[in-house]
Amino acid sequence: MDDRQLTEELYDCLFAIRTQVHAELKELARETGLTDAQTDVLWRLSRGREMTAGRLGDLLQCDASTATSMIDRLEKRGLVRRVPHPVDRRAKVIQLTSEGCALRDRVIRHTTENSPFALLDRESRLRLHALLREVVDGPRPTGEAAGVEGAVKKEQQ
């Protein structure tokens, strides 16, 4: 297999996994009365950091107004709330409510139980995780460039 074929095969695998994961989440979204995008918001908010609508929009690859609309609908359902940003008085931070946390936990449990990665043993999952992180994060610079890039990444977050 040449490099071009290998790359095509990798994309085929990624698209197949994406399709499988999306189908599982779509089923859960339907059961809970959420849209796919709203389920994605719960997932993003479950990753630990509270965030602004703008940051959420960046993660979801949509504009801030679309993210704000999703947040409005989730807020009406009692799943999220807006609270003052600890540093920026103009911004609001999006937090999950207790009901939102319960639904988030259900989403996490569902994805864990239906994960395509469950077919792999732990060691294989760790290797795959390391490889995927390398692809997502890109090469790690060394020396002075590492310090500058690290500072830029922190500033962007």
N, C-alpha and C positions, 0 to 999 in steps of 0.2 A: 504494500500500500504506500503510495507516494504521499508527500505532505499535503497536497491539495485534497486528496481523497480522505486522508485522516482528519483534516479540518472539517470537511463536509460531514463525516461520520460524527464528529464531536457535536456539531450543530444539530444533526438529526437527533442525537441523544438528549441534548439540552431541550430541544423543542418537545420531544416526547415526554420528558419529565415535567416540563412546564404545563403541557396539556393535561397530564394526569393530576398534578397538584391543583390546577385551576378547576378541573371537574370536581374534585373532592371539596374544595372550598365553595364552589358554586352550590353544591348540594347542601352544605352547612348553612350558607347564606340564605338559601330558600327556606330552610327549616326555621331559622331565627328571624325571618322577615327583613333581612338586611340585603343591600345590594353588594355585588362583588367589591366595589370600591370601598364601601363602608366596612366590610370585613377586612380589607387591606388596611384601612385606617386603624382598626382595633389591633391588628397584628403589629403595625409600626409603633403604636403607642405602648404595646406590651414589651417592647425591647428595652425598657428601662428608663430611657431619658424622656423627660417631658419636653415638649417642643411647641413652637409657635406654628400658626397656620402656614406661614411662609416656608418654614423648614419642612413641614409635612407635605406641602405642595411640591417642593424640590424632590423629596423622596418618592412621591407618587408620580412625578414627572407631569404635573399639571400646574396651571397658573394658580396664584393665591386665591383668586375669586372662586374657582372651582373647589379648592380645598376648604374655603370658608363655607361654601354651600353645604358640603358634606358634613362639616363640623356642626353647622346649624341644625341639620336633620338629626344628627346623633345627639345633640344637646336637647332637642325637643323630645327625644325618646328617653332622656335621662341617663344616657350612657357616658357622656363627657360633660365637663364644665370648663369654663374659661376663668382663669385666675390671673391676677396681676403678675407680670414678669418680675423676677427679683431684682433686676438691674435696669432694664429698659422700661420706663414708665409708660411709653407709648404702646408697648406690646402686651399681648396676653399669652399665657401658657395654657396649652390644652392638657387637661388631666382626665383620666378615667374616673368615673364615679364608682361606688361599690357595685352597682348593677353592671356597669361597663367592665369592671374587673372580673366579675363572675362570667360574663359572656366572653371576655378575652380568654379566661382560663378554659372555657369550653372550646374555643377556637384552637388553643394550643394543644389541648388534650386530643382533639379530633385530628389535627395535623400530625401529631406524634403517633397516634394509633394507625393512621393511614399513610404513613410516610413510605415513599418508594425506597428510601434508604434503609428501611428496616430489613431489607433483603441482604444487606451487608453486615458482616460482624463488626464489632466496635473498632478494631484496629483498622479495618478497611475504611470505615466512616471517618476515622481520624485522618488517615492519609488523604482521602478525598477532600475533606475539609481544608487541610493544609494546601492542597493543590488549588482548590477553588479560591481560597483567600489570596493566594499568590496571583491568580489571574485578576481578581477583583481589585486588589490593592496595587498591583503592578510591582515592578522591581524595587527593591529597597536600596536607596542610595547609601553610600558610606561616607564617612568623614564629615567635612563641613557642610556638604550638600544635604546630608541627612538632618542636620540641625535646622537648616533653613526650611526644608520641606516639612518637617515635623511642626515647626512654628506656624507655617502657612496653613496646614491641615487643621491645627487647633483653632486658628483664627476663623477658618471657614465654618467650624462647627459652632 
